[in-house]
């Protein structure tokens, strides 16, 4: 059962989770991260590291709608395996609901 990133990550993109992942299964979009569910080993170390509480296990009710987006975008976006600065206005967006699809950017991160 892999973990997935939900819309709570949009416009935050904290990367604390990336730093602890033992299998480097995070991928970076312009304004959020995703997890490749086929690479995730379900260790769960990333979940408590996320300040936005955007990472959930796939047995969580919120995960179903995000599993395919995580799979699709992890195939298109570059792998990220080092911590970076969060987006400049991350703290202002943390905890806001309804960010998808209006605030989602489809482009890959840098």
C-alpha positions as protocol buffer text, in pm:
chain_id: "A"
residue {
  index: 1
  type: UNK
  ca { x: 0 y: 0 z: 0 }
}
residue {
  index: 2
  type: UNK
  ca { x: 185 y: 310 z: -118 }
}
residue {
  index: 3
  type: UNK
  ca { x: 155 y: 664 z: 6 }
}
residue {
  index: 4
  type: UNK
  ca { x: 26 y: 944 z: -216 }
}
residue {
  index: 5
  type: UNK
  ca { x: 43 y: 1323 z: -214 }
}
residue {
  index: 6
  type: UNK
  ca { x: -289 y: 1509 z: -203 }
}
residue {
  index: 7
  type: UNK
  ca { x: -389 y: 1861 z: -304 }
}
residue {
  index: 8
  type: UNK
  ca { x: -275 y: 1991 z: 35 }
}
residue {
  index: 9
  type: UNK
  ca { x: 74 y: 2007 z: -122 }
}
residue {
  index: 10
  type: UNK
  ca { x: -33 y: 2247 z: -398 }
}
residue {
  index: 11
  type: UNK
  ca { x: 132 y: 2591 z: -365 }
}
residue {
  index: 12
  type: UNK
  ca { x: 331 y: 2470 z: -63 }
}
residue {
  index: 13
  type: UNK
  ca { x: 576 y: 2209 z: -196 }
}
residue {
  index: 14
  type: UNK
  ca { x: 757 y: 2152 z: 130 }
}
residue {
  index: 15
  type: UNK
  ca { x: 1031 y: 1896 z: 65 }
}
residue {
  index: 16
  type: UNK
  ca { x: 1095 y: 1765 z: 416 }
}
residue {
  index: 17
  type: UNK
  ca { x: 945 y: 1435 z: 298 }
}
residue {
  index: 18
  type: UNK
  ca { x: 1195 y: 1400 z: 15 }
}
residue {
  index: 19
  type: UNK
  ca { x: 1489 y: 1410 z: 252 }
}
residue {
  index: 20
  type: UNK
  ca { x: 1374 y: 1104 z: 451 }
}
residue {
  index: 21
  type: UNK
  ca { x: 1255 y: 884 z: 163 }
}
residue {
  index: 22
  type: UNK
  ca { x: 1479 y: 576 z: 142 }
}
residue {
  index: 23
  type: UNK
  ca { x: 1382 y: 494 z: -219 }
}
residue {
  index: 24
  type: UNK
  ca { x: 1369 y: 840 z: -380 }
}
residue {
  index: 25
  type: UNK
  ca { x: 1013 y: 800 z: -507 }
}
residue {
  index: 26
  type: UNK
  ca { x: 919 y: 1171 z: -504 }
}
residue {
  index: 27
  type: UNK
  ca { x: 876 y: 1373 z: -824 }
}
residue {
  index: 28
  type: UNK
  ca { x: 860 y: 1749 z: -857 }
}
residue {
  index: 29
  type: UNK
  ca { x: 598 y: 1957 z: -1032 }
}
residue {
  index: 30
  type: UNK
  ca { x: 593 y: 2334 z: -1059 }
}
residue {
  index: 31
  type: UNK
  ca { x: 391 y: 2376 z: -740 }
}
residue {
  index: 32
  type: UNK
  ca { x: 356 y: 2033 z: -577 }
}
residue {
  index: 33
  type: UNK
  ca { x: 523 y: 1697 z: -533 }
}
residue {
  index: 34
  type: UNK
  ca { x: 392 y: 1349 z: -612 }
}
residue {
  index: 35
  type: UNK
  ca { x: 495 y: 997 z: -513 }
}
residue {
  index: 36
  type: UNK
  ca { x: 539 y: 720 z: -767 }
}
residue {
  index: 37
  type: UNK
  ca { x: 310 y: 455 z: -614 }
}
residue {
  index: 38
  type: UNK
  ca { x: 497 y: 177 z: -794 }
}
residue {
  index: 39
  type: UNK
  ca { x: 827 y: 280 z: -631 }
}
residue {
  index: 40
  type: UNK
  ca { x: 694 y: 357 z: -282 }
}
residue {
  index: 41
  type: UNK
  ca { x: 776 y: 81 z: -33 }
}
residue {
  index: 42
  type: UNK
  ca { x: 508 y: 189 z: 214 }
}
residue {
  index: 43
  type: UNK
  ca { x: 755 y: 264 z: 492 }
}
residue {
  index: 44
  type: UNK
  ca { x: 559 y: 572 z: 599 }
}
residue {
  index: 45
  type: UNK
  ca { x: 856 y: 784 z: 707 }
}
residue {
  index: 46
  type: UNK
  ca { x: 748 y: 1068 z: 478 }
}
residue {
  index: 47
  type: UNK
  ca { x: 400 y: 1115 z: 621 }
}
residue {
  index: 48
  type: UNK
  ca { x: 490 y: 1274 z: 956 }
}
residue {
  index: 49
  type: UNK
  ca { x: 753 y: 1496 z: 790 }
}
residue {
  index: 50
  type: UNK
  ca { x: 501 y: 1687 z: 577 }
}
residue {
  index: 51
  type: UNK
  ca { x: 413 y: 2021 z: 740 }
}
residue {
  index: 52
  type: UNK
  ca { x: 104 y: 2049 z: 517 }
}
residue {
  index: 53
  type: UNK
  ca { x: -20 y: 1698 z: 606 }
}
residue {
  index: 54
  type: UNK
  ca { x: -46 y: 1630 z: 233 }
}
residue {
  index: 55
  type: UNK
  ca { x: 79 y: 1271 z: 238 }
}
residue {
  index: 56
  type: UNK
  ca { x: -165 y: 989 z: 308 }
}
residue {
  index: 57
  type: UNK
  ca { x: -158 y: 611 z: 287 }
}
residue {
  index: 58
  type: UNK
  ca { x: -357 y: 465 z: 1 }
}
residue {
  index: 59
  type: UNK
  ca { x: -594 y: 307 z: 253 }
}
residue {
  index: 60
  type: UNK
  ca { x: -702 y: 658 z: 359 }
}
residue {
  index: 61
  type: UNK
  ca { x: -1032 y: 769 z: 200 }
}
residue {
  index: 62
  type: UNK
  ca { x: -865 y: 1080 z: 55 }
}
residue {
  index: 63
  type: UNK
  ca { x: -604 y: 876 z: -135 }
}
residue {
  index: 64
  type: UNK
  ca { x: -823 y: 723 z: -406 }
}
residue {
  index: 65
  type: UNK
  ca { x: -871 y: 1044 z: -602 }
}
residue {
  index: 66
  type: UNK
  ca { x: -496 y: 1123 z: -591 }
}
residue {
  index: 67
  type: UNK
  ca { x: -346 y: 783 z: -673 }
}
residue {
  index: 68
  type: UNK
  ca { x: -376 y: 817 z: -1051 }
}
residue {
  index: 69
  type: UNK
  ca { x: -251 y: 1177 z: -1054 }
}
residue {
  index: 70
  type: UNK
  ca { x: 54 y: 1067 z: -853 }
}
residue {
  index: 71
  type: UNK
  ca { x: 118 y: 779 z: -1094 }
}
residue {
  index: 72
  type: UNK
  ca { x: 71 y: 994 z: -1406 }
}
residue {
  index: 73
  type: UNK
  ca { x: 280 y: 1290 z: -1292 }
}
residue {
  index: 74
  type: UNK
  ca { x: 562 y: 1078 z: -1148 }
}
residue {
  index: 75
  type: UNK
  ca { x: 613 y: 942 z: -1500 }
}
residue {
  index: 76
  type: UNK
  ca { x: 637 y: 1294 z: -1644 }
}
residue {
  index: 77
  type: UNK
  ca { x: 803 y: 1506 z: -1375 }
}
residue {
  index: 78
  type: UNK
  ca { x: 1170 y: 1489 z: -1264 }
}
residue {
  index: 79
  type: UNK
  ca { x: 1277 y: 1293 z: -960 }
}
residue {
  index: 80
  type: UNK
  ca { x: 1366 y: 1496 z: -652 }
}
residue {
  index: 81
  type: UNK
  ca { x: 1584 y: 1348 z: -380 }
}
residue {
  index: 82
  type: UNK
  ca { x: 1715 y: 1652 z: -192 }
}
residue {
  index: 83
  type: UNK
  ca { x: 1540 y: 1904 z: 25 }
}
residue {
  index: 84
  type: UNK
  ca { x: 1475 y: 2246 z: -130 }
}
residue {
  index: 85
  type: UNK
  ca { x: 1316 y: 2564 z: -4 }
}
residue {
  index: 86
  type: UNK
  ca { x: 937 y: 2557 z: 2 }
}
residue {
  index: 87
  type: UNK
  ca { x: 750 y: 2791 z: -229 }
}
residue {
  index: 88
  type: UNK
  ca { x: 772 y: 3155 z: -113 }
}
residue {
  index: 89
  type: UNK
  ca { x: 407 y: 3174 z: -5 }
}
residue {
  index: 90
  type: UNK
  ca { x: 384 y: 2816 z: 124 }
}
residue {
  index: 91
  type: UNK
  ca { x: 288 y: 2909 z: 478 }
}
residue {
  index: 92
  type: UNK
  ca { x: 2 y: 3127 z: 350 }
}
residue {
  index: 93
  type: UNK
  ca { x: -136 y: 2835 z: 144 }
}
residue {
  index: 94
  type: UNK
  ca { x: -83 y: 2564 z: 407 }
}
residue {
  index: 95
  type: UNK
  ca { x: -416 y: 2431 z: 528 }
}
residue {
  index: 96
  type: UNK
  ca { x: -628 y: 2591 z: 255 }
}
residue {
  index: 97
  type: UNK
  ca { x: -881 y: 2359 z: 99 }
}
residue {
  index: 98
  type: UNK
  ca { x: -1005 y: 2331 z: -257 }
}
residue {
  index: 99
  type: UNK
  ca { x: -673 y: 2407 z: -427 }
}
residue {
  index: 100
  type: UNK
  ca { x: -728 y: 2150 z: -702 }
}
residue {
  index: 101
  type: UNK
  ca { x: -780 y: 2208 z: -991 }
}
residue {
  index: 102
  type: UNK
  ca { x: -771 y: 2589 z: -980 }
}
residue {
  index: 103
  type: UNK
  ca { x: -423 y: 2622 z: -826 }
}
residue {
  index: 104
  type: UNK
  ca { x: -265 y: 2308 z: -976 }
}
residue {
  index: 105
  type: UNK
  ca { x: 14 y: 2355 z: -1232 }
}
residue {
  index: 106
  type: UNK
  ca { x: 73 y: 2070 z: -1474 }
}
residue {
  index: 107
  type: UNK
  ca { x: 430 y: 2171 z: -1558 }
}
residue {
  index: 108
  type: UNK
  ca { x: 734 y: 1991 z: -1423 }
}
residue {
  index: 109
  type: UNK
  ca { x: 936 y: 2147 z: -1145 }
}
residue {
  index: 110
  type: UNK
  ca { x: 1291 y: 2263 z: -1159 }
}
